[in-house]
């Protein structure tokens, strides 16, 4: 019987354990925390957005796009949904393509995974920190802070460095580097961004829909659309989180980073001029600030007028000249918010960077320099957008490794 050691009891490791144990391997999961799957329970606000109905390259990031495409070429949402359906998880599709268990409970996903690999005889050993992976002949010795284990094949599924309290502390990167594998720079992604925007205090807690454009040294590098959340530290919300990995990378490169918010992305500046001009005439009995109520979120009005250089909020709107109206439009269409930093690893959802894809076989997830050593999930130089893409990557790299680590070759 092939002895397979799965290092890490997260999403990728558990998927690998299911497949390897089904194939008849003697599977042992080694987990640093007191139980497996802690990070999984927190995903999707406890509902576990476990994949997405539409999986494509545009939702993933890596320093090697060609190998990423090869990794994803035979990984579909249909296969992921089928894998979990076999375990008893019925899919629920929301209007954006996110896929959840129909129970809307992350605990359901964790429970069926554990039930399956335990049913086939896999073992969980928790509360042990992995210190070393040592090739010995044709096998591997794995040393923890409490014990030593010998396996025929090892799957490194130790996660990244994000959200350490839920399991991933970055130690997997050190172990892989110690074995001679090349890593790209790691940095937090899907993380909140800090800003020195002067109006943050008055806007704290406000959510507004906007088209978000990300600039580095005044060059447009990415954009997204959705609900932006203002906070005392800076900005968050789905589009900010999606763009944050790129923003962090550019900040680390020493570039000046900012975002531009367009609150009327479906209306041109000229059309918006006509709307405001008509509005100011029709509502001439009101003050300037009150004439904008119903068009702009009330809490945004004074900050936008201040940014436009207009200090008299109580003047009649008919006093606005063409230049002043276009100054308001400029802020409505391209409100500038400097990005001064980002939150720590503890607050990041995923890790960007990691073991280069050139260091593994993308079809099997086997490491290039060590036979029978496999690498999966977040420890690799791949991360995805919010929406189930990162779990999709974790499951499927784990499934590949679980299969190829447990067959006679």
Protein Blocks (a to p, Z undefined) as FASTA:
>chain_A
ZZdddehjbfklmmmmmmmmmnopacddddfblbehklmmmggghnopabcfbdcfklpc
cfblklmmmmmmmccfklmmmmmmmnopacdddfkopacdfklpaklmmmmmmmmmmmno
pacdehiacfbdcdehjbccdddfkbccddfbdcddebjmeoklnopgolmmmmmmmnop
acdddddehiadddfbfklmmmgoiacdddddddeehiafbdcdddddddfklcgdjklm
mmmmmmmmmmmnopacdddddfblmbcfklmmmmmmmmmmmmmmpcfklmmgojacfklm
mmmmmmnopablmbcfklpcfklmmmmmmmmmocccddfbdcdfklpfbdeedjdfklpc
fklopafklghiacehjlpccdddehhjmmmmmmmmmmmmmmmmmccZZ
